[in-house]
Amino acid sequence: MSTRANYTIEDVVDHQTLQILGIPEERQEKPDAEVVRWDDFLAVTTSGSSIAASMDRFKAGEMTEPQFSTLEGFYNEFTENGEQVVFVDDSLKELLGDQAMAVTSEFDEAYAVSVRSPQDALEVIEQYERNYAGDVERDFWEEIDSRHAMVPVMYDNEGLLNSTGISLMGGEGIIQADDGITADDLLEEETMQGSALIETEVKRYDAMDAENADRYVDVLLPPDYDEVDHWLDESNLVIDIDGEAEVMETLSPGETVLGYGERNGIYSLEIGS
C-alpha cells in the first residue's frame, strides 16, 4: 500500500506562511496524512471530509434555503458556543492536542478549531443514523479509519463539499482568543437570511435509489412556531402549523408517508409506496 499522502502542506498552506514558518525539522508521511514538525509546533495535512456529505438528505437535489438552514443546525449540534470542531483519528489527536489552527484548500483564512476524538461525535451521528436514510455512522468510521479529518459540514457557494485538503497546526501559543470563523461566515449573507423566513417554504426532491422512500418533502417552519403535525385527507398531504392547516400536495395512488420528523426548524417527510 502506498503511504503517499493525498495532500501535502504545500497544497493547503500558502507560500508566504510557509516562508515565515521556515524549514521544518521533520516530515513524515502516514497513510493519507502528512506530519510536518518545527521547533514549537507541527502540522498535520490530510483529506478533510464532511460528515454531512455522507447523508443522502443533504446530497439530494440542489442546495436550497431549507437545506442551508438544516446544514447550519446540523453543524451546531456538534458544537458548543459556536466553536469550530474537527474530529480526527486518536493517533493524530495525540499529536495535535485539544486545539489547533485549521486551514483548508477551499478557504484562505486560518481559524481556531477544537480537536476532538471520534467518540465525541457519536451521539449526534447515531441520532441521524436512526432518524434518516444513509449509512452515516459507517461512513464516519471509514473516514476516521483512513486518518481523515472529519468536520460536521463543509460547503462553498456551489454547495456541499465531500472532501478537501486540510492542515491542522498544533502548538503552544498558536491559538488566539479572537481567532475563528462562525458557520455564518461560511455562507453568503443572503443565504443565512433563509433561516429567518416568516412564510413556510416547501422543498421537494427525489430520494436516492438505494432508499425505501421515493422522495422527500421538507417544510421550513416559521421561527416562532409551537407545534407541527401532518395527516392525509384522502390523497392530500396536509401540514398543520399551530392550527393553520394547508394542503402541500396530492400524493400519487399507492403513496403514503413512510416517516417524518422535525429537526432544526425543518419538518421532513419521507414519501413512498
QUIFEN-V319446 format. One record per residue. N is the residue number from 1. RES is the residue in three letters. SS is DSSP state (H for helix, E for strand, - for the rest). Layout:
# QUIFEN-V319446
n->[N:N]
res->[RES:RES]
ss->[SS:SS]
This chain:
# QUIFEN-V319446
n->[1:2:3:4:5:6:7:8:9:10:11:12:13:14:15:16:17:18:19:20:21:22:23:24:25:26:27:28:29:30:31:32:33:34:35:36:37:38:39:40:41:42:43:44:45:46:47:48:49:50:51:52:53:54:55:56:57:58:59:60:61:62:63:64:65:66:67:68:69:70:71:72:73:74:75:76:77:78:79:80:81:82:83:84:85:86:87:88:89:90:91:92:93:94:95:96:97:98:99:100:101:102:103:104:105:106:107:108:109:110:111:112:113:114:115:116:117:118:119:120:121:122:123:124:125:126:127:128:129:130:131:132:133:134:135:136:137:138:139:140:141:142:143:144:145:146:147:148:149:150:151:152:153:154:155:156:157:158:159:160:161:162:163:164:165:166:167:168:169:170:171:172:173:174:175:176:177:178:179:180:181:182:183:184:185:186:187:188:189:190:191:192:193:194:195:196:197:198:199:200:201:202:203:204:205:206:207:208:209:210:211:212:213:214:215:216:217:218:219:220:221:222:223:224:225:226:227:228:229:230:231:232:233:234:235:236:237:238:239:240:241:242:243:244:245:246:247:248:249:250:251:252:253:254:255:256:257:258:259:260:261:262:263:264:265:266:267:268:269:270:271:272:273]
res->[MET:SER:THR:ARG:ALA:ASN:TYR:THR:ILE:GLU:ASP:VAL:VAL:ASP:HIS:GLN:THR:LEU:GLN:ILE:LEU:GLY:ILE:PRO:GLU:GLU:ARG:GLN:GLU:LYS:PRO:ASP:ALA:GLU:VAL:VAL:ARG:TRP:ASP:ASP:PHE:LEU:ALA:VAL:THR:THR:SER:GLY:SER:SER:ILE:ALA:ALA:SER:MET:ASP:ARG:PHE:LYS:ALA:GLY:GLU:MET:THR:GLU:PRO:GLN:PHE:SER:THR:LEU:GLU:GLY:PHE:TYR:ASN:GLU:PHE:THR:GLU:ASN:GLY:GLU:GLN:VAL:VAL:PHE:VAL:ASP:ASP:SER:LEU:LYS:GLU:LEU:LEU:GLY:ASP:GLN:ALA:MET:ALA:VAL:THR:SER:GLU:PHE:ASP:GLU:ALA:TYR:ALA:VAL:SER:VAL:ARG:SER:PRO:GLN:ASP:ALA:LEU:GLU:VAL:ILE:GLU:GLN:TYR:GLU:ARG:ASN:TYR:ALA:GLY:ASP:VAL:GLU:ARG:ASP:PHE:TRP:GLU:GLU:ILE:ASP:SER:ARG:HIS:ALA:MET:VAL:PRO:VAL:MET:TYR:ASP:ASN:GLU:GLY:LEU:LEU:ASN:SER:THR:GLY:ILE:SER:LEU:MET:GLY:GLY:GLU:GLY:ILE:ILE:GLN:ALA:ASP:ASP:GLY:ILE:THR:ALA:ASP:ASP:LEU:LEU:GLU:GLU:GLU:THR:MET:GLN:GLY:SER:ALA:LEU:ILE:GLU:THR:GLU:VAL:LYS:ARG:TYR:ASP:ALA:MET:ASP:ALA:GLU:ASN:ALA:ASP:ARG:TYR:VAL:ASP:VAL:LEU:LEU:PRO:PRO:ASP:TYR:ASP:GLU:VAL:ASP:HIS:TRP:LEU:ASP:GLU:SER:ASN:LEU:VAL:ILE:ASP:ILE:ASP:GLY:GLU:ALA:GLU:VAL:MET:GLU:THR:LEU:SER:PRO:GLY:GLU:THR:VAL:LEU:GLY:TYR:GLY:GLU:ARG:ASN:GLY:ILE:TYR:SER:LEU:GLU:ILE:GLY:SER]
ss->[-:-:-:-:-:-:-:-:H:H:H:H:-:-:H:H:H:H:H:H:H:-:-:-:-:E:E:E:E:E:-:-:E:E:E:E:E:-:-:-:E:E:E:E:E:E:E:E:E:E:H:H:H:H:-:H:H:H:H:-:-:-:-:-:H:H:H:H:H:H:H:H:H:H:H:H:-:-:-:-:-:-:-:-:E:E:E:E:-:H:H:H:H:H:H:H:-:-:E:E:E:E:E:E:-:-:-:-:-:-:E:E:E:E:E:E:E:H:H:H:H:H:H:H:H:H:H:H:H:H:H:-:-:-:-:H:H:H:H:H:H:H:H:H:H:-:-:-:E:E:E:-:-:-:E:E:-:-:E:E:-:-:E:E:E:E:E:E:E:E:E:-:-:-:-:-:-:-:-:-:-:-:H:H:H:H:-:-:H:H:H:H:H:H:H:H:-:-:-:-:E:E:E:E:E:E:-:-:-:-:-:-:-:-:E:E:E:E:E:E:-:-:-:-:-:-:-:E:E:E:E:E:E:-:-:E:E:E:E:E:E:-:-:E:E:E:E:E:E:E:-:-:-:-:-:E:E:E:E:E:E:E:E:-:-:E:E:E:E:E:E:E:-]
